[in-house]
Amino acid sequence: MTTVKSINPYSGKIIESHNTHSKDAVKDLLNKAHRQFGKWKQVSFQERKKLMLDVAKELKSNKTEYATLITLEMGKPISQAIAEVEKCAWVCEYYANQSELHLASKIIDTDADKSYISYEPLGIILAVMPWNYPFWQVFRFAAPSLMAGNVAVLKHASNVFGSALNIQKVFEKAGFPEHCFTTLLVGSDAVESIIESPYVKAVTLTGSGPAGAAVASIAGKNIKKTVLELGGSNALIVFKDADIEKTIESCIQARFQNTGQSCIAGKRLLIDESIADAFLKKLIAKVKMLKIGDPQESDTYIGVMAKDNLAEELELQLQESVADGAEVLIGGKRKGTYFEPTIVTKVSPEMKLFKEETFGPVLSVTTFKSEKEAISLSNNSKFGLGVSLFSKDLKRLEKLLPQFEEGAVFINSLVKSDPRLPFGGIKTSGYGRELSAEGIKEFVNIKTVYIKK
């Protein structure tokens, strides 16, 4: 057992210290979760629905309390933290109301007297989750998993242990049976033995490529399913007939919300060269108007990054790209965990700002001359999470959709997750889907039943 200190990235002050779970404690909690699964899987959809709706009520009733700790632990501006908690209530309500329909047995006509597909829970689903959306990433896994009859075990990032404990408290306050949702306070070195537990049936991870590869490797050796969401480098493609004002609004939100620390953030602005100068002039003026400061103030839009080392890594990516010929139009300076909102132009595909995921408030700009070049630039990435296209010619854009190597294409909007739509990527952005009917079916036994008289 070790002690982990939770440090406010804005003030540098210690918020709280948490004692991690020992190996024996982890084993005991997994045993209890497994025993609870035997009971929980027999609970009716109607009872699960009632409890999940109570979770949504708890989130809404105490959203400021939960959001405040999110802000203190990882620096998210408080208004955005509150919105995150509210979105968690939405996903709980969605699955409370839709899960029974999503998992209803499906009759299939065959030569049998009766044949159908049933969807049955697996057991303990382990979630390995990141700090950037400490509530949302967890609830979008937990709501469908619990509604399907599984039980959930969370290994959260160590800098948001307080939020991890709060999530368990939410389920307990809503009346969920003990050990339906369990938070394990452990480091990354404990993940392998947890996956190897015979009680853990599957793993979902949101995080970096190396973390995903490590978890998938361990799960693969133990023949256990994984769903991986591993980040992205989404393009924002602005064609010359785009609505400039609305597009700028979407681009700012796509790049700078959560201080740019989002897997689905629009990180690469690809813009028709004929409108680039006028567009960037207006974009810069709008970015300069963003309120920067204390994340706990309600009107702050840009706060601080979650950790010093993350800001340092972003600074290095910027410096190396500038050395290769990129030009900073605005921002570019760092002080501790604070990184100025930054726009960089003349970014080419060989530069780090283009090739790598930039996890912070830096927007790279690359121009194109043709539709074909825009598509080529967008696909010139190892990631494939999503892309945003901006144009008034919707018919033309819809014809282009199959050419984009992405898990999602959004037209005239930033890429975002919605409980009603499947979410996930391809290439090194991962595999599997969260949310919607597709998401809840990732962690069930899709059982074939064939009956002959």
Sequence and secondary structure as in RCSB ss.txt:
>XXXX:A:sequence
MTTVKSINPYSGKIIESHNTHSKDAVKDLLNKAHRQFGKWKQVSFQERKKLMLDVAKELKSNKTEYATLITLEMG
KPISQAIAEVEKCAWVCEYYANQSELHLASKIIDTDADKSYISYEPLGIILAVMPWNYPFWQVFRFAAPSLMAGN
VAVLKHASNVFGSALNIQKVFEKAGFPEHCFTTLLVGSDAVESIIESPYVKAVTLTGSGPAGAAVASIAGKNIKK
TVLELGGSNALIVFKDADIEKTIESCIQARFQNTGQSCIAGKRLLIDESIADAFLKKLIAKVKMLKIGDPQESDT
YIGVMAKDNLAEELELQLQESVADGAEVLIGGKRKGTYFEPTIVTKVSPEMKLFKEETFGPVLSVTTFKSEKEAI
SLSNNSKFGLGVSLFSKDLKRLEKLLPQFEEGAVFINSLVKSDPRLPFGGIKTSGYGRELSAEGIKEFVNIKTVY
IKK
>XXXX:A:secstr
  EEEEE TTT  EEEEEE   HHHHHHHHHHHHHHHHHHTTS HHHHHHHHHHHHHHHHHTHHHHHHHHHHHH 
  HHHHHHHHHHHHHHHHHHHHHHHHHTS EE  SSSSEEEEEEEE SEEEEE  SSSTTHHHHHHHHHHHHTT 
EEEEE  GGGHHHHHHHHHHHHHTT  TTSEEEE   GGGHHHHHHSTTEEEEEEES HHHHHHHHHHHHHTT E
EEEE    EEEEE TTS HHHHHHHHHHHHHGGGG  TTSEEEEEEETTTHHHHHHHHHHHHTTS BS TTSTT 
 B   S HHHHHHHHHHHHHHHHTT EEEE   EETTEE  EEEES  TTSHHHHS   SSEEEEEEESSHHHHH
HHHH SSEES EEEE S HHHHHHHGGG  SS EEESS     TTS B  EETTEES BSHHHHHTTTEEEEEEE
E  
